């Protein structure tokens, strides 16, 4: 039994003890029905394990079902929304570039796409692979590729001149489909933007989206863990390993800081980066001033701006700027900074307390909703400009979306008390639609094809 499966079985037993499931005579039929669609089933007796494909640790969601005689572990693979889109681009004459943070499932996604196909896998974390591909000539690449029709370069940001190498493969080996994944937009864009201009399809993969989670595990299972996701976030390994989620988040945060950012950018002040991240985490949902951050950290404004730019290009944070059409009372040049994942944000400040005893519930809800909206926009190719809005009289709107000449305004509230309203002056001035997003209707805000 592969270690991944062993780990999943242990995890299922842990969930069983926590949730206190009880035998149900009707469960066997449920398991049979599920097993014919998207699930793989394992029994408590390892010798009775059914046939299965190799499962990775990044994507399963676990459900325990008990019958009269057996414990079943049902492993539901969370299907990524990008999979069909990227698959449709295979062998269309361009390289496929997949960017995103470490551990969001980039490698798993591409491997699942290529399941059943022969392909050459080249891992940029391997020093021997880096040596082979760095400044490789056409002749050398021909030797490396051989008869393979698909080449997958993983962690490409670690390979010197990977952009030139990718250009040669795309231009000189027309019958070969090149797929490239990378964990740092800073490095990948610097190395690949110019060489692959007009020669690539580029996609961004984020932690699991709410839409992906709900489509895979169902409405009820997703609903039951909403508050937990606000605290622990949506990273695949966090979702599928509840017993170890604190340690996994700690390792993820450390990997961000010390492996990617410090290793790839040459930053010499990790303590400054750490203090900046903590300051940003504590200001989620509030406007951020570069000057105030510089004073707080004891550095100049340009250093703060450079570090935040690196954090953005490393897929840790992103900015929203203030919306303005030159109305005299509108704040024009401010910004808010959000984290791509709630769990990473909470780990940075070392606060994983349950949502009902926190004083930052509103900030977590806002960060979650905006991040999930951006995932939805990205995966479903909705081309929008995103902002917040505030006036000097302190009227404000949490999220403003501009698309195709239309403007939509959204205010976020955990509970629908009916008291929160969007300023009428904004709606009238910009002929905007207005919606309050709360616990009861947020799915319409974060999923394709739904309207408020």
NORHUMO-V818562 format. One line per field, one symbol per residue. phi: phi as a letter, one per 20 degrees, with the letter a starting at -180 (. if undefined). psi: psi as a letter, one per 40 degrees, with the letter a starting at -180 (. if undefined). burial: 1 if it has 24 or more other C-alpha atoms within 12 Angstrom, else 0. A space follows every 10 residues. Layout:
# NORHUMO-V818562
phi->???
psi->???
burial->???
This chain:
# NORHUMO-V818562
phi->.ffffgfffg fffffgffel fcgcgeffff fffffedddd ccdfeffege fbefdeeecf ddcdcddfdc edddddeffe ffgfffgfef ldncfddddr ffmeofffgf fffegndebe dceffegffg ffeflfegff ffffflefdc cdddlffedf lfffgfffff eecfededcc cbdcfgffff ecgfgdgmcb ddcdddggef fffffedngf ffgfdgffff eencfgfffe cffdffffff fffffgfdee fffedmfdcf ffffffffff ffdgndfddf ffffffemce fffgffffff fffemdcbdd dfebcmffee fdcebdccef bfffgffgel cdfgffdedd gfffffffff ffffgfgffd leecddbcbb dfemfbcfbc cdblndccdc ddbfdeenee cegfffgffd leecbddcge cfgfedcfmd ce
psi->hidddddddd ddddddddef iiihdedddd dddddeceii hiidhdeehi iiihhiedei hhhhhhadei hhhhhhhhhh dedddddeeh feeiihhhii iifefddddd dddeheihih hhheehdddd ddehfhiddd dddddbeheh hhhifdeehh fddddddddd degdehhhhh iiehdddddd dedddeheei hhihhiihid ddddddeidd dddeeddddd deaehdddde gddedddddd dddddddddc dddeeehegd dddddddddd deeheiihhd ddddddefii dddddddddd ddeefdiiih iihhffhdei hdfiiihiie hdddddddef gfiideeief dddddddddd ddddddddde fhhihhiihi ieefiihdhh hhhfeihhhh ihhdigeedh ihhdddddde fiihihhade eddddeiiei i.
burial->0000101111 1110110000 0000000100 1000100011 1111000000 0000111111 1111110001 1111111111 1110011001 0011111111 1111111111 1111000011 1111000011 0111010000 1000100011 1111111111 1111111111 1010011111 1111111110 1110110011 1111111111 1111111000 0100111111 1111111111 1100110111 0110011011 1101100000 0111111111 1111111101 0011001000 0001001111 1111111111 1111000001 1001111111 1111111110 1100100001 1111111111 1111111111 0000111111 1000011111 1100001111 1111000000 1110010000 0111111110 0110111100 00
